[in-house]
Amino acid sequence: MNFDRRTVLLTTGALMLVPAIARAGSAEIAIDTPMAAPRWAVLQRHLIAMQGDAARAFHDRYFNAKHEIEAFLRWGANDGPDDAIEAINDWPYLYLIGGEAGLLDLAQKVQEAHFAQYSRARTKDVLMGRNGMYVREFPPQMDWQHISEGLTTFNQLGLCNPDDRKLIERARRFADFYTGRDPIARNYDPKLRLIRSMFNGSIGPLMRPATMLDWAGDPFDTAPFEMVHGESSYKDTLEHYREYTETVGDNPLNLHSTALGFNAWMLTGEARFRDWMLEYVEAWAARAKANGGILPSNIGPDGKVGGGAGGHWWGGTYGWGFSPINPVTGKREDRNRIPRAIMGFMNAYMATGDDRYLQVWRDQNAAINAQSRKIDGVLSAPTMHGAQGWYSFKPGPYRFNTGEIWYLSQAEADRAAMEQTPWTQFLDGKQDGWAEQSLLDDMERVRTQMVRVHEDRTTAATRLADNPIERNPVSVTALLHQTMGAIHVARPPWSKTSPNQGGTLLFARLRHFDADRKRPGLPEDVAALVEKMDAGTTTLSLVNLNPALARRLVIRGGGYGEHRIEAVRIGDRRMPVGDRDVALRLEPGAGARVVLEMNRFSQPPTLAWPQM
């Protein structure tokens, strides 16, 4: 900024310059325009507070004084280590939005206890877990649908505390399990640019077909437990994975490992992690191009398409042709997880702003839609491909991941391709009541979740690690949309065309810092509502609900500062900025509608906090 130790004060009458109260060498835009407390703002602050209280009560019900989950610890894809830590999903996000500091402390303690608890836990029959369900604080071998889910909290902590030395050391170690540097975890082949197996982790790749036991975990008596996946016996649990054997070779789900590379780059500053991430994503982009625009779902360890799946590009567990029998129903179910792989391309896009990474997914959607046909008079697109060709046709166009593509590109063509949601309609000015109603819905969810917690009669001996997940009272989707203009990829608003995913990075138009308390999140009593977004501007309303005390905040462009704020417009005033951060002061009871002119994806991402 060019104002140099002055504050821009927006009054109801004129624009004045007054002595600075904020950061040396920068301007603070102060707003003293009175604003009656909007109902959405009151609801927003109330929801943030009530979810913090509920999270503490939830913790005390399902975690002990050492912050360990109280459950029957098991290995497996149904109720393994990833499920235990998923019980506190999104608690760091609630802190980043403006929740109490104690919530972050609690999440960090649970994460720390989780690493230790599952490092001590052992399997008897499953070979890869005999030295610990975690080895070097990481899954020894598992698929990346489940590894990623178990990293949901871990991948958010750097946004909260980027100077945590233990976090930095772990981020470097975890990422190097996949860069080829770790002498034990030889997961990555740098010559062929592939991860050697779908089952991988801290002891390296599993270079044989996975067994039902590898997936399901040691035998146990299911009678005392709530089996949330529908199985009524261990036999059913085992049978669930009968067809999950084609795991040798690379699988697009492995692209979720790029989040480790991005986080390690952010936390350590070592560009080699970024370079590895981009190298691996580029390899998959080339494979898609060579395969008619569609990501193959198996690459053999020799680098050949389908090399671990009988030569079939569509083969492999969780691949295009993966429709195993559900032992509970006896019917085949489509379990194609390829759409989840977009996360690797989104990570690369955030690091570079290069639209080529999104074009891979546009081309894939176009190739699939080209196979559409009329069924019962309705044009339908396929979602699966096997030996018989394309199958599992659904009415309408193939829209998977179109919401994520639009969110990053902000292109009109991408917006037209996606299915509209109440949130995107609100951004278009067509759902005026969405802001209040979404907050009220989340308040009701907190209430019903806590009723479920209080009525839960399970004990540590009769509870599996995946049981508490569905009772977690923290729900941040609406809050992320409203305060940061962010998408919640774990629970996408366009969920019909995007599967839920864990362990993702923060994709946000902006984030906030409390300049008085010098921490991330909205200041106390301050509420924010992003009302409109396009390729070059973000419009939001800001209000200080406190009638007696001023509040100071810094707005950052992007979750990682990847957007530059060129200028701020309030009313008919325009104030140049030219930085990723802008400081504001909200006088008691004041508020305004603010327009940020932005140059998106123009800045190198960073976790370093602004000066406050």
Secondary structure, 3 states (H helix, E strand, C coil): CCCCCEEEEECCCCEEEEECCCCCCCCEEEECCECCCCHHHHHHHHHHHHHHHHHHHHHHHHECCCCCECCECCCCCCCCHHHHHHCCCCHHHHHHHCCCHHHHHHHHHHHHHHHHHHHHCCCCCCHHHCCCCCECCECCCECHHHHHHHCCCHHHHHHHCCCCHHHHHHHHHHHHHHHCCCCCCCCEECCCCEECECCECCCCCCCCCCCHHHHHCCCCCCCCCCCCCCCCCHHHHHHCCCCCCCCECECHHHHHHHHHHHHHHHHHCCHHHHHHHHHHHHHHHHHHHHCCCCCCCCECCCCCECCCCCCCCCCCCCCCCCCCEECCCCEECCCCCHHHHHHHHHHHHHHHCCCHHHHHHHHHHHHHHCCCEEECCEEEEEEEEECCEEEEEEEECCCCCHHHHHHHHCCHHHHHHCCCCHHHHHHCCCCCCHHHHHHHHHHHHHHHHHHHHHHCCCCHHHCECCCHHHHCCCCCHHHHHHHHCCECCCCCCCHHHCCCCCCCCCECCEEEEECCCCEECCCCCEEEEEEEECCCEEEEEEEECCCCCCEEEEEEECCCCCCEEEEEEECCEEEEEEECEEEEEECCCEEEEEEEEEECCCCCCCCCCCCC
